[in-house]
Amino acid sequence: MSYNLTEGQKDLLRKLVQEVKAGNLPEEFWVYWISETPLGVFAEYKGEHPPPVTQGALDALAHSDLILSQPYYEQHGESSRKCTLLGNAYTAVDSDFGSRMPQYAEPRSIPERLLAFISHDSRDKADIAHPLALMLEERNCPVWYAEFSLRVGDSLRESIERGLKETRKCILILTPNFLRNEGWGKREFNSVFTRELLEKKNVILPVWHEVTDQEVYEYSPSLADKYALNWSAEDKQDIADKLQQAVQDNA
């Protein structure tokens, strides 16, 4: 993927990702504009050297689908902006904006290396599935995830079915998008549910996000009975730790 960004805008994104990973800045952050200065002020920054940020730079990052950016206006113009760092931002920085392959994205042999299959709706890729896949890989817990596991020319159906059969666990990311998905998401769930029945052991590791008990029950009563983790950007590291343990314990 190519990014239509200046070097200064790329450097801003690198620093934002670095500060979020260091815990100095939340993934969802506010920037305020004071008086007529072009540089914004971060509301919740905990480090010593906040990255210089302008409205134009944030606009460029939002246009490239690297952040969500919602401006708020007062009488004399924009007063503040609510921003959210997206999963695409980590991919862009990790790949040096397309100049090298993203970390952990090399093709692998599923039977030898992969421990868990990540089933998700494509609309939840940037905010949940991709960051989770990277965090699990960082914890030496290799996963079947399309960007990491598919080679050019691979059969999508065969690769998914092999991943669902040969990985230890299936991490099921249950969101409103997933519950409405009557395509691949439903097929993947049906396949892994059948595997649980045949093998008589727990394979599914559910992760819920913005869904209710009733909605999950209506989708699958047996799925509603499973203990699930609740996704939040603030707790994602803890969630990754718990999933890694569940996968590698192979209960």
N, C-alpha and C positions, 0 to 999 in steps of 0.2 A: 504494500500500500504506500502511496506517495502522500506526503504531507505538505500543504502549501503554507509553510510557516517560515518566518525569518529566524535567524540564529538566536536572536534575543527572545523570541517567543518559545523556541525549543528549550532554551536555557531556563526560562521560567517554569516550564512543565517539569523539567528535570528536578528543579529545586522543590517544586510542590510535591512531587512523588517522594523525594528524599525526606522532606519534612514530615509528610504523613507517615512514612515507614518508621521514622525516628520517634513518632509520638508527639511531635511538636505542633501538629496541625491536624484537626479532624478531617475526614474525607469530605464532610459537608461543612463548609465554612462561609463566613460572612466577611465581605470587604466593604469598608466605609470610605467615603470621599470627604475630606475635611477642607473647607474653604475652597480655593481655586487650584490647589496643588494637583498635578496630574497623577501623583502616586497615591495608591490606596493604603488603608490601614487594616490589618487583619484583626478581627475581634477576639479570636481565641488562640492566638499564637503564643507558644510557651518557650520558644527557643531564644537565641540571642541575636540572630541576624535574619530578620524576615526578608524574604525575596521581594525585590521591587516589582510592583504590579500596577498595570494601567488598565483602563477600560478597554482600550484597543487590543491589548494582548489577550485579555479574557474573551473578547469577541472572537478573535482568531482561533483560540483553543476550542471554543464552543462550536464554531463553524466547522471544525475538523472532527467533531463528535468525540472530543477528548474530555470535555467537562460539560456539565449542565450549568447554565448561567442565567439567572433571573434578576434583572435590574428593578430597582424601586426608585420612584421619582418623587421629588418635592417641587416646590414652586420654581426653584432656580435650576432644576436639572436633576440628574441622577444623584441620589444620596447614598445608596448602598446597593450591594449585589449579593445574592445568595448563590453559592457555587457548590457543585458536587463533582468530585473527581471520579471519572468512570473507569471501568476496567480497561478500555482501549488506551487510556493514558499509560498504564503500566506496560502494556504491550509495546507502545510506541517508544517509550524510554528504554525498555529492555532490548529492543531491536535497533537502538540508535536511529530511530525514525526510518526504519526500512533498510538501513545499510548493512545489517547483518540479521541472521535468523534469530527470532526471540529465544531467550533462554528456555531450555526444556522442551523445545518444539521439534526436536529431531525425531524422525520416524523410529519406532521401536518394534521389537518382536513381542506381540501380545502374550503368548504363552509363557515367555521367559521372565517378563519384567512387570507386567501390569497387575495391579492388585484390586483396583476398584473401577467401576464404570460410572461416569457421571451422566445421569439422564436429566435433561432440562429442556425447556422451551427456548427456542432461539432468541426470543425477545428478552430473555433473562440472562443472556450470555455475558454482556458487558458488565452488568452490575453484580452478578452473583457467580455464575458458572466459571467464567475465566479467572477471576481472582481466586476462587476456591481451588481450581485446578493448579494454579501456580503455587499456592500455599502448601498444598499436599505434596507436590513435587519437591518443594524446598525441604519438606520433612522426610524425604526419602520414601515417599509413598506414591509410586508411579500409578497414574490413572489412565483409563481410556477416555480420551477427550478428543473430539474431531480434529482440532488444530494440531494436536500432538501425534495423533495415531494414524491419520489418513495420508496415503501417498497419492500422487497424481495417477489417475487411472484405476484406483481401487474401486471395487464394488461397495457402495455405501451400505446396502442391505447385508451383504456377507460380512463386512467388517463389524457392523453393529451387532449382528447375531453372534459372531465369534467373541466379541467383547463381553456381551451379556452372559455367554456360557462359560467363559474361561477366567473371568476375574472373580475374586473372592466375594466381593460385595457390590451392590448397586446403590450409589448415592442418588436418591430421588429428590430433586428440588421442586417442591410443591408450591406453586404460586397460582394466582388467578389465571395467568396465561397458560400454565401447564394443564390446569383442570379443564380449560376450554379447548385444549388441543386434541382434536380427533384424528390427527395424523400420526407422525412418528412417536410422539410422546405417549399416546395411548398404546401403540404397538409395543413400545419398550416396556411399559408397565405390565401389559398382559404377558409378555415373554418372561419377565423376571418373577412375576407372580406364579406362573406355571412352574418355573424352576424351583421356587420355594416348596410347592406342593410335592414335586417329584423327589427332591432331595431331603425334604422334611427337616429343614433348618432355616434359620433367619439369614436372608440375603439382603433385604432392603434396609437401607439406612435413610430414613426420611428427614428432610430439612424443610421446614415450613417458612413461608414468608407471605404475610398479609392474606392468610386464609384462615377460616374458622373451623372448629370441630365439625359443625354441621355440613359445611361445604366438602370437607374431606370425606365425611361419612357418606354423603350422597354420591361421591365419586367411587368410593370403595369402602364398605363397612369394615373390612378386615384391616385396611390401611389406617383407618381412624383409631384402631386399637393399639397401634405401634407407638412406642415412645419416640418422640421427634425432637430435634433441635430447632430452635427458632432463630432464623438468620437476622442479623443486624450488622451494619458496617462497623459499629463500635466493638462488637464482640467477635468479629470474624476470626481473629487469631485463636481465641479459645475454642471456637467451633471447629476450626481446622485441627487443633490438637485432639479434640474428642473424636473426630472422625478418623484421624490417623490411628488412634488407639483401637477403635472399634474394628477398623479394617485389618490391622496387623495382628490383633488378638485372634482374628479368624474364628470368632465364637460361633 
